[in-house]
Amino acid sequence: MATSYSQRKYDVFLSFRGEDTRNNFTAHLYDALHRKGINAFIDADKLRRGEIISPALLSAIEGSRFSIIVLSENYGSSR
């Protein structure tokens, strides 16, 4: 079932390869969005390769109005 705009918990879901960008570009992007009043979700927990995405993470994806994908060298090999 689709989530209506009024039920959205986040404006933006940030999708990224943690090892590549978590502590640099993505962290700066998250901070800039936050300063502009944009409620962005960033996964604070590090998922290990092959680990199943948690229901909480799926809920954050579904509860976001938009997604921003931060492409990096190893993004394509990320699960």
KAZI-V798361 format. One record per pair of residues at least 12 apart in sequence whose ideal C-beta (glycine too) atoms are under 8 Angstrom apart, sorted by sequence separation. I is the first residue (numbers start at 0). GAP is how many residues later the second one is. D is the distance in whole Angstrom. If there is no record, write none. Layout:
# KAZI-V798361
I,GAP,D ; I,GAP,D
This chain:
# KAZI-V798361
13,12,6 ; 29,12,5 ; 42,14,6 ; 13,15,7 ; 26,15,8 ; 13,16,6 ; 25,16,7 ; 42,17,8 ; 40,19,5 ; 11,21,6 ; 10,22,8 ; 40,22,8 ; 40,23,6 ; 21,24,8 ; 17,25,7 ; 11,26,6 ; 13,26,6 ; 10,27,5 ; 11,27,7 ; 12,27,8 ; 13,27,7 ; 10,28,5 ; 11,28,4 ; 12,28,5 ; 13,28,5 ; 17,28,5 ; 39,28,8 ; 50,28,7 ; 9,29,5 ; 10,29,6 ; 11,29,7 ; 13,29,8 ; 17,29,7 ; 48,29,8 ; 49,29,6 ; 8,30,8 ; 9,30,6 ; 48,30,6 ; 9,31,4 ; 8,32,8 ; 46,32,8 ; 28,39,7 ; 28,41,7 ; 25,44,5 ; 24,45,6 ; 12,47,6 ; 12,48,5 ; 20,49,5 ; 9,50,6 ; 8,51,7 ; 12,51,4 ; 20,51,5 ; 11,52,6 ; 14,52,6 ; 19,52,4 ; 9,53,6 ; 10,53,7 ; 11,53,7 ; 12,53,7 ; 13,53,8 ; 14,53,7 ; 15,53,7 ; 16,53,8 ; 19,53,6 ; 8,54,4 ; 9,54,4 ; 10,54,5 ; 11,54,5 ; 12,54,5 ; 13,54,5 ; 14,54,5 ; 15,54,4 ; 19,54,5 ; 7,55,6 ; 8,55,7 ; 9,55,7 ; 10,55,7 ; 11,55,7 ; 12,55,7 ; 14,55,7 ; 16,55,5 ; 18,55,7 ; 19,55,7 ; 6,56,7 ; 7,56,7 ; 11,56,6 ; 13,56,7 ; 15,56,7 ; 7,57,5 ; 16,57,5 ; 16,58,5 ; 2,59,6 ; 15,59,7 ; 2,60,6 ; 4,60,7 ; 16,61,5
